[in-house]
């Protein structure tokens, strides 16, 4: 399956250490900007609370992994893979991010 790059926003639209939500091709996506300059994108839907809230989660490091903690039940999702650290059987979509200049694109 091939992917297409879709322009989502500018780098400065995503505050450092916070997340923002975006609607990309009909899907809610949570984007996170780390202090290192890295930008990650996950599906915004938290399967435990069944709500689109991950963009409001806290980003950090847990067990050596870059994660976002869901704001409701505090499950941690790996920013690179979408895997849940507390439940290995749960994984949310993780999107490839491409930054060109100051533009942020997602591969969808």
N, CA, C and O atoms as a GROMACS GRO file, in nm:
protein
  432
    1UNK      N    1   0.085  -0.118   0.000
    1UNK     CA    2   0.000   0.000   0.000
    1UNK      C    3   0.089   0.124   0.000
    1UNK      O    4   0.176   0.138   0.086
    2UNK      N    5   0.069   0.213  -0.095
    2UNK     CA    6   0.150   0.335  -0.102
    2UNK      C    7   0.085   0.445  -0.019
    2UNK      O    8  -0.035   0.445   0.004
    3UNK      N    9   0.169   0.537   0.026
    3UNK     CA   10   0.117   0.647   0.106
    3UNK      C   11   0.138   0.778   0.033
    3UNK      O   12   0.222   0.790  -0.056
    4UNK      N   13   0.060   0.877   0.073
    4UNK     CA   14   0.066   1.010   0.016
    4UNK      C   15   0.103   1.107   0.126
    4UNK      O   16   0.056   1.093   0.239
    5UNK      N   17   0.186   1.206   0.096
    5UNK     CA   18   0.218   1.309   0.193
    5UNK      C   19   0.108   1.414   0.191
    5UNK      O   20   0.073   1.468   0.086
    6UNK      N   21   0.055   1.443   0.310
    6UNK     CA   22  -0.050   1.543   0.326
    6UNK      C   23   0.002   1.653   0.417
    6UNK      O   24   0.046   1.626   0.529
    7UNK      N   25  -0.004   1.778   0.369
    7UNK     CA   26   0.040   1.891   0.451
    7UNK      C   27  -0.061   1.913   0.563
    7UNK      O   28  -0.182   1.924   0.539
    8UNK      N   29  -0.010   1.920   0.686
    8UNK     CA   30  -0.098   1.931   0.803
    8UNK      C   31  -0.090   2.069   0.868
    8UNK      O   32  -0.193   2.130   0.896
    9UNK      N   33   0.031   2.119   0.890
    9UNK     CA   34   0.047   2.246   0.960
    9UNK      C   35   0.191   2.292   0.948
    9UNK      O   36   0.271   2.232   0.876
   10UNK      N   37   0.223   2.400   1.018
   10UNK     CA   38   0.361   2.446   1.028
   10UNK      C   39   0.418   2.400   1.162
   10UNK      O   40   0.343   2.378   1.257
   11UNK      N   41   0.549   2.386   1.168
   11UNK     CA   42   0.614   2.338   1.291
   11UNK      C   43   0.572   2.423   1.410
   11UNK      O   44   0.543   2.370   1.517
   12UNK      N   45   0.570   2.556   1.394
   12UNK     CA   46   0.538   2.643   1.507
   12UNK      C   47   0.392   2.634   1.552
   12UNK      O   48   0.356   2.690   1.656
   13UNK      N   49   0.307   2.564   1.476
   13UNK     CA   50   0.167   2.544   1.517
   13UNK      C   51   0.155   2.439   1.627
   13UNK      O   52   0.049   2.427   1.690
   14UNK      N   53   0.261   2.363   1.650
   14UNK     CA   54   0.260   2.258   1.752
   14UNK      C   55   0.351   2.303   1.866
   14UNK      O   56   0.473   2.300   1.852
   15UNK      N   57   0.294   2.346   1.978
   15UNK     CA   58   0.378   2.392   2.090
   15UNK      C   59   0.469   2.279   2.141
   15UNK      O   60   0.429   2.163   2.146
   16UNK      N   61   0.591   2.315   2.178
   16UNK     CA   62   0.687   2.218   2.230
   16UNK      C   63   0.633   2.157   2.359
   16UNK      O   64   0.582   2.228   2.446
   17UNK      N   65   0.646   2.025   2.371
   17UNK     CA   66   0.601   1.946   2.487
   17UNK      C   67   0.450   1.934   2.498
   17UNK      O   68   0.398   1.890   2.601
   18UNK      N   69   0.379   1.971   2.393
   18UNK     CA   70   0.233   1.959   2.394
   18UNK      C   71   0.188   1.890   2.267
   18UNK      O   72   0.266   1.865   2.175
   19UNK      N   73   0.059   1.859   2.264
   19UNK     CA   74   0.001   1.798   2.146
   19UNK      C   75  -0.109   1.886   2.089
   19UNK      O   76  -0.167   1.969   2.159
   20UNK      N   77  -0.137   1.866   1.961
   20UNK     CA   78  -0.250   1.931   1.896
   20UNK      C   79  -0.321   1.826   1.812
   20UNK      O   80  -0.262   1.728   1.769
   21UNK      N   81  -0.448   1.849   1.791
   21UNK     CA   82  -0.527   1.759   1.708
   21UNK      C   83  -0.544   1.817   1.568
   21UNK      O   84  -0.549   1.939   1.551
   22UNK      N   85  -0.553   1.729   1.470
   22UNK     CA   86  -0.576   1.771   1.332
   22UNK      C   87  -0.665   1.666   1.264
   22UNK      O   88  -0.661   1.548   1.298
   23UNK      N   89  -0.744   1.712   1.170
   23UNK     CA   90  -0.827   1.622   1.091
   23UNK      C   91  -0.755   1.602   0.958
   23UNK      O   92  -0.740   1.695   0.879
   24UNK      N   93  -0.712   1.479   0.933
   24UNK     CA   94  -0.635   1.447   0.813
   24UNK      C   95  -0.707   1.337   0.736
   24UNK      O   96  -0.718   1.224   0.783
   25UNK      N   97  -0.757   1.372   0.620
   25UNK     CA   98  -0.832   1.276   0.537
   25UNK      C   99  -0.941   1.206   0.617
   25UNK      O  100  -0.959   1.085   0.605
   26UNK      N  101  -1.013   1.281   0.698
   26UNK     CA  102  -1.125   1.228   0.775
   26UNK      C  103  -1.088   1.158   0.904
   26UNK      O  104  -1.176   1.111   0.976
   27UNK      N  105  -0.960   1.150   0.936
   27UNK     CA  106  -0.913   1.084   1.058
   27UNK      C  107  -0.858   1.187   1.156
   27UNK      O  108  -0.786   1.279   1.117
   28UNK      N  109  -0.893   1.171   1.286
   28UNK     CA  110  -0.836   1.258   1.387
   28UNK      C  111  -0.696   1.210   1.422
   28UNK      O  112  -0.675   1.093   1.453
   29UNK      N  113  -0.600   1.302   1.415
   29UNK     CA  114  -0.460   1.271   1.440
   29UNK      C  115  -0.409   1.363   1.550
   29UNK      O  116  -0.444   1.481   1.554
   30UNK      N  117  -0.327   1.308   1.640
   30UNK     CA  118  -0.262   1.386   1.745
   30UNK      C  119  -0.116   1.405   1.707
   30UNK      O  120  -0.045   1.308   1.680
   31UNK      N  121  -0.070   1.530   1.705
   31UNK     CA  122   0.069   1.562   1.672
   31UNK      C  123   0.139   1.613   1.796
   31UNK      O  124   0.082   1.691   1.872
   32UNK      N  125   0.263   1.570   1.815
   32UNK     CA  126   0.341   1.606   1.933
   32UNK      C  127   0.478   1.659   1.891
   32UNK      O  128   0.542   1.603   1.802
   33UNK      N  129   0.522   1.767   1.955
   33UNK     CA  130   0.649   1.834   1.924
   33UNK      C  131   0.737   1.825   2.048
   33UNK      O  132   0.707   1.885   2.150
   34UNK      N  133   0.845   1.750   2.037
   34UNK     CA  134   0.936   1.732   2.150
   34UNK      C  135   1.042   1.842   2.154
   34UNK      O  136   1.068   1.906   2.052
   35UNK      N  137   1.103   1.865   2.271
   35UNK     CA  138   1.207   1.968   2.283
   35UNK      C  139   1.326   1.945   2.190
   35UNK      O  140   1.398   2.039   2.157
   36UNK      N  141   1.347   1.822   2.148
   36UNK     CA  142   1.456   1.788   2.056
   36UNK      C  143   1.427   1.834   1.913
   36UNK      O  144   1.514   1.829   1.826
   37UNK      N  145   1.303   1.878   1.889
   37UNK     CA  146   1.261   1.917   1.756
   37UNK      C  147   1.186   1.808   1.682
   37UNK      O  148   1.127   1.833   1.577
   38UNK      N  149   1.186   1.688   1.737
   38UNK     CA  150   1.116   1.576   1.674
   38UNK      C  151   0.965   1.598   1.680
   38UNK      O  152   0.913   1.652   1.778
   39UNK      N  153   0.896   1.556   1.575
   39UNK     CA  154   0.750   1.563   1.571
   39UNK      C  155   0.698   1.423   1.544
   39UNK      O  156   0.746   1.354   1.454
   40UNK      N  157   0.598   1.383   1.622
   40UNK     CA  158   0.537   1.252   1.608
   40UNK      C  159   0.387   1.267   1.586
   40UNK      O  160   0.328   1.368   1.626
   41UNK      N  161   0.327   1.167   1.523
   41UNK     CA  162   0.183   1.169   1.499
   41UNK      C  163   0.124   1.032   1.528
   41UNK      O  164   0.173   0.929   1.481
   42UNK      N  165   0.017   1.033   1.606
   42UNK     CA  166  -0.057   0.912   1.640
   42UNK      C  167  -0.205   0.936   1.614
   42UNK      O  168  -0.249   1.050   1.602
   43UNK      N  169  -0.282   0.827   1.605
   43UNK     CA  170  -0.425   0.842   1.603
   43UNK      C  171  -0.468   0.909   1.733
   43UNK      O  172  -0.411   0.882   1.839
   44UNK      N  173  -0.568   0.995   1.728
   44UNK     CA  174  -0.611   1.071   1.846
   44UNK      C  175  -0.705   0.990   1.936
   44UNK      O  176  -0.732   1.031   2.048
   45UNK      N  177  -0.753   0.876   1.888
   45UNK     CA  178  -0.853   0.796   1.961
   45UNK      C  179  -0.787   0.709   2.067
   45UNK      O  180  -0.700   0.627   2.037
   46UNK      N  181  -0.829   0.728   2.192
   46UNK     CA  182  -0.783   0.645   2.304
   46UNK      C  183  -0.877   0.526   2.315
   46UNK      O  184  -0.994   0.544   2.349
   47UNK      N  185  -0.829   0.404   2.288
   47UNK     CA  186  -0.918   0.288   2.290
   47UNK      C  187  -0.969   0.251   2.430
   47UNK      O  188  -1.067   0.178   2.441
   48UNK      N  189  -0.906   0.300   2.534
   48UNK     CA  190  -0.950   0.267   2.670
   48UNK      C  191  -1.066   0.356   2.714
   48UNK      O  192  -1.161   0.307   2.775
   49UNK      N  193  -1.059   0.484   2.685
   49UNK     CA  194  -1.168   0.575   2.723
   49UNK      C  195  -1.269   0.590   2.610
   49UNK      O  196  -1.376   0.647   2.629
   50UNK      N  197  -1.234   0.538   2.492
   50UNK     CA  198  -1.317   0.548   2.372
   50UNK      C  199  -1.351   0.693   2.339
   50UNK      O  200  -1.465   0.726   2.308
   51UNK      N  201  -1.248   0.779   2.347
   51UNK     CA  202  -1.264   0.921   2.317
   51UNK      C  203  -1.141   0.971   2.240
   51UNK      O  204  -1.031   0.918   2.254
   52UNK      N  205  -1.162   1.073   2.160
   52UNK     CA  206  -1.053   1.136   2.085
   52UNK      C  207  -0.985   1.240   2.173
   52UNK      O  208  -1.018   1.358   2.167
   53UNK      N  209  -0.890   1.194   2.255
   53UNK     CA  210  -0.830   1.281   2.357
   53UNK      C  211  -0.678   1.277   2.364
   53UNK      O  212  -0.618   1.352   2.441
   54UNK      N  213  -0.613   1.193   2.287
   54UNK     CA  214  -0.468   1.176   2.304
   54UNK      C  215  -0.390   1.304   2.277
   54UNK      O  216  -0.281   1.322   2.332
   55UNK      N  217  -0.443   1.393   2.194
   55UNK     CA  218  -0.373   1.520   2.169
   55UNK      C  219  -0.364   1.605   2.296
   55UNK      O  220  -0.284   1.699   2.301
   56UNK      N  221  -0.444   1.573   2.396
   56UNK     CA  222  -0.442   1.645   2.525
   56UNK      C  223  -0.356   1.574   2.630
   56UNK      O  224  -0.351   1.616   2.745
   57UNK      N  225  -0.290   1.467   2.589
   57UNK     CA  226  -0.209   1.390   2.683
   57UNK      C  227  -0.075   1.455   2.712
   57UNK      O  228  -0.035   1.551   2.647
   58UNK      N  229  -0.007   1.400   2.812
   58UNK     CA  230   0.125   1.449   2.852
   58UNK      C  231   0.234   1.369   2.782
   58UNK      O  232   0.229   1.246   2.781
   59UNK      N  233   0.331   1.437   2.724
   59UNK     CA  234   0.443   1.368   2.660
   59UNK      C  235   0.559   1.355   2.757
   59UNK      O  236   0.580   1.441   2.843
   60UNK      N  237   0.634   1.247   2.742
   60UNK     CA  238   0.747   1.226   2.831
   60UNK      C  239   0.824   1.102   2.792
   60UNK      O  240   0.815   1.053   2.679
   61UNK      N  241   0.900   1.051   2.888
   61UNK     CA  242   0.984   0.934   2.869
   61UNK      C  243   0.948   0.833   2.976
   61UNK      O  244   0.943   0.867   3.094
   62UNK      N  245   0.922   0.710   2.936
   62UNK     CA  246   0.889   0.604   3.031
   62UNK      C  247   0.959   0.477   2.985
   62UNK      O  248   0.944   0.435   2.870
   63UNK      N  249   1.035   0.416   3.074
   63UNK     CA  250   1.108   0.294   3.042
   63UNK      C  251   1.196   0.312   2.918
   63UNK      O  252   1.211   0.219   2.838
   64UNK      N  253   1.252   0.432   2.902
   64UNK     CA  254   1.339   0.460   2.789
   64UNK      C  255   1.267   0.483   2.657
   64UNK      O  256   1.331   0.489   2.552
   65UNK      N  257   1.135   0.496   2.662
   65UNK     CA  258   1.057   0.517   2.540
   65UNK      C  259   0.990   0.654   2.544
   65UNK      O  260   0.948   0.700   2.650
   66UNK      N  261   0.982   0.718   2.428
   66UNK     CA  262   0.909   0.844   2.416
   66UNK      C  263   0.761   0.810   2.409
   66UNK      O  264   0.718   0.731   2.324
   67UNK      N  265   0.682   0.870   2.500
   67UNK     CA  266   0.542   0.830   2.512
   67UNK      C  267   0.451   0.952   2.527
   67UNK      O  268   0.495   1.062   2.558
   68UNK      N  269   0.322   0.926   2.506
   68UNK     CA  270   0.216   1.018   2.547
   68UNK      C  271   0.128   0.940   2.644
   68UNK      O  272   0.097   0.823   2.621
   69UNK      N  273   0.089   1.006   2.753
   69UNK     CA  274  -0.002   0.945   2.851
   69UNK      C  275  -0.142   0.997   2.825
   69UNK      O  276  -0.163   1.118   2.819
   70UNK      N  277  -0.236   0.907   2.809
   70UNK     CA  278  -0.374   0.948   2.788
   70UNK      C  279  -0.422   1.033   2.905
   70UNK      O  280  -0.393   1.000   3.020
   71UNK      N  281  -0.494   1.142   2.878
   71UNK     CA  282  -0.538   1.228   2.987
   71UNK      C  283  -0.649   1.168   3.073
   71UNK      O  284  -0.680   1.222   3.179
   72UNK      N  285  -0.708   1.058   3.031
   72UNK     CA  286  -0.820   1.002   3.109
   72UNK      C  287  -0.772   0.889   3.199
   72UNK      O  288  -0.775   0.902   3.321
   73UNK      N  289  -0.729   0.777   3.141
   73UNK     CA  290  -0.688   0.663   3.224
   73UNK      C  291  -0.538   0.646   3.235
   73UNK      O  292  -0.490   0.550   3.296
   74UNK      N  293  -0.463   0.738   3.177
   74UNK     CA  294  -0.317   0.744   3.191
   74UNK      C  295  -0.239   0.629   3.127
   74UNK      O  296  -0.125   0.605   3.164
   75UNK      N  297  -0.299   0.558   3.033
   75UNK     CA  298  -0.222   0.457   2.960
   75UNK      C  299  -0.119   0.529   2.874
   75UNK      O  300  -0.144   0.638   2.823
   76UNK      N  301  -0.002   0.468   2.859
   76UNK     CA  302   0.109   0.527   2.785
   76UNK      C  303   0.121   0.462   2.648
   76UNK      O  304   0.119   0.340   2.635
   77UNK      N  305   0.133   0.546   2.545
   77UNK     CA  306   0.149   0.498   2.408
   77UNK      C  307   0.283   0.546   2.353
   77UNK      O  308   0.317   0.664   2.363
   78UNK      N  309   0.358   0.453   2.294
   78UNK     CA  310   0.487   0.484   2.234
   78UNK      C  311   0.464   0.578   2.115
   78UNK      O  312   0.384   0.548   2.026
   79UNK      N  313   0.534   0.691   2.114
   79UNK     CA  314   0.515   0.790   2.008
   79UNK      C  315   0.563   0.741   1.871
   79UNK      O  316   0.516   0.791   1.769
   80UNK      N  317   0.654   0.646   1.868
   80UNK     CA  318   0.706   0.597   1.741
   80UNK      C  319   0.622   0.484   1.683
   80UNK      O  320   0.605   0.474   1.561
   81UNK      N  321   0.569   0.398   1.770
   81UNK     CA  322   0.500   0.277   1.722
   81UNK      C  323   0.350   0.274   1.749
   81UNK      O  324   0.277   0.201   1.682
   82UNK      N  325   0.303   0.354   1.846
   82UNK     CA  326   0.163   0.351   1.886
   82UNK      C  327   0.130   0.240   1.984
   82UNK      O  328   0.014   0.226   2.023
   83UNK      N  329   0.228   0.160   2.024
   83UNK     CA  330   0.204   0.049   2.116
   83UNK      C  331   0.177   0.099   2.257
   83UNK      O  332   0.240   0.194   2.303
   84UNK      N  333   0.083   0.034   2.325
   84UNK     CA  334   0.050   0.066   2.464
   84UNK      C  335   0.149  -0.006   2.555
   84UNK      O  336   0.166  -0.127   2.544
   85UNK      N  337   0.212   0.068   2.645
   85UNK     CA  338   0.310   0.007   2.735
   85UNK      C  339   0.244  -0.080   2.841
   85UNK      O  340   0.305  -0.177   2.887
   86UNK      N  341   0.122  -0.049   2.880
   86UNK     CA  342   0.054  -0.126   2.984
   86UNK      C  343  -0.020  -0.248   2.929
   86UNK      O  344  -0.051  -0.340   3.005
   87UNK      N  345  -0.050  -0.250   2.800
   87UNK     CA  346  -0.124  -0.361   2.740
   87UNK      C  347  -0.067  -0.387   2.601
   87UNK      O  348  -0.102  -0.319   2.504
   88UNK      N  349   0.022  -0.485   2.590
   88UNK     CA  350   0.092  -0.513   2.465
   88UNK      C  351  -0.001  -0.549   2.350
   88UNK      O  352   0.039  -0.543   2.234
   89UNK      N  353  -0.124  -0.587   2.380
   89UNK     CA  354  -0.220  -0.623   2.276
   89UNK      C  355  -0.290  -0.504   2.215
   89UNK      O  356  -0.371  -0.520   2.123
   90UNK      N  357  -0.261  -0.384   2.264
   90UNK     CA  358  -0.328  -0.264   2.214
   90UNK      C  359  -0.227  -0.175   2.143
   90UNK      O  360  -0.120  -0.145   2.195
   91UNK      N  361  -0.265  -0.133   2.023
   91UNK     CA  362  -0.179  -0.045   1.944
   91UNK      C  363  -0.267   0.053   1.868
   91UNK      O  364  -0.370   0.014   1.812
   92UNK      N  365  -0.227   0.179   1.867
   92UNK     CA  366  -0.300   0.281   1.791
   92UNK      C  367  -0.217   0.318   1.668
   92UNK      O  368  -0.097   0.292   1.664
   93UNK      N  369  -0.282   0.379   1.568
   93UNK     CA  370  -0.206   0.414   1.448
   93UNK      C  371  -0.094   0.513   1.477
   93UNK      O  372  -0.112   0.609   1.552
   94UNK      N  373   0.022   0.489   1.417
   94UNK     CA  374   0.136   0.581   1.421
   94UNK      C  375   0.164   0.621   1.277
   94UNK      O  376   0.171   0.536   1.188
   95UNK      N  377   0.182   0.748   1.254
   95UNK     CA  378   0.201   0.800   1.119
   95UNK      C  379   0.343   0.850   1.100
   95UNK      O  380   0.403   0.907   1.192
   96UNK      N  381   0.396   0.829   0.982
   96UNK     CA  382   0.527   0.885   0.948
   96UNK      C  383   0.512   1.035   0.928
   96UNK      O  384   0.420   1.081   0.861
   97UNK      N  385   0.603   1.111   0.988
   97UNK     CA  386   0.602   1.257   0.979
   97UNK      C  387   0.722   1.301   0.895
   97UNK      O  388   0.834   1.252   0.913
   98UNK      N  389   0.696   1.392   0.804
   98UNK     CA  390   0.802   1.451   0.722
   98UNK      C  391   0.797   1.602   0.741
   98UNK      O  392   0.692   1.664   0.724
   99UNK      N  393   0.911   1.661   0.777
   99UNK     CA  394   0.919   1.806   0.791
   99UNK      C  395   1.003   1.858   0.675
   99UNK      O  396   1.118   1.818   0.657
  100UNK      N  397   0.944   1.949   0.598
  100UNK     CA  398   1.014   2.013   0.486
  100UNK      C  399   1.012   2.162   0.511
  100UNK      O  400   0.907   2.226   0.500
  101UNK      N  401   1.128   2.218   0.545
  101UNK     CA  402   1.132   2.359   0.584
  101UNK      C  403   1.057   2.375   0.715
  101UNK      O  404   1.094   2.315   0.816
  102UNK      N  405   0.951   2.456   0.714
  102UNK     CA  406   0.869   2.472   0.834
  102UNK      C  407   0.733   2.404   0.821
  102UNK      O  408   0.645   2.425   0.904
  103UNK      N  409   0.715   2.324   0.717
  103UNK     CA  410   0.588   2.255   0.692
  103UNK      C  411   0.593   2.111   0.746
  103UNK      O  412   0.694   2.042   0.731
  104UNK      N  413   0.483   2.068   0.807
  104UNK     CA  414   0.471   1.933   0.861
  104UNK      C  415   0.376   1.854   0.771
  104UNK      O  416   0.264   1.896   0.745
  105UNK      N  417   0.423   1.739   0.725
  105UNK     CA  418   0.344   1.650   0.640
  105UNK      C  419   0.330   1.514   0.709
  105UNK      O  420   0.419   1.470   0.782
  106UNK      N  421   0.217   1.448   0.684
  106UNK     CA  422   0.197   1.311   0.731
  106UNK      C  423   0.187   1.220   0.610
  106UNK      O  424   0.130   1.256   0.507
  107UNK      N  425   0.243   1.101   0.625
  107UNK     CA  426   0.228   0.998   0.522
  107UNK      C  427   0.102   0.919   0.556
  107UNK      O  428   0.098   0.848   0.657
  108UNK      N  429   0.001   0.932   0.472
  108UNK     CA  430  -0.126   0.860   0.495
  108UNK      C  431  -0.165   0.781   0.372
  108UNK      O  432  -0.269   0.715   0.372
   0.00000   0.00000   0.00000
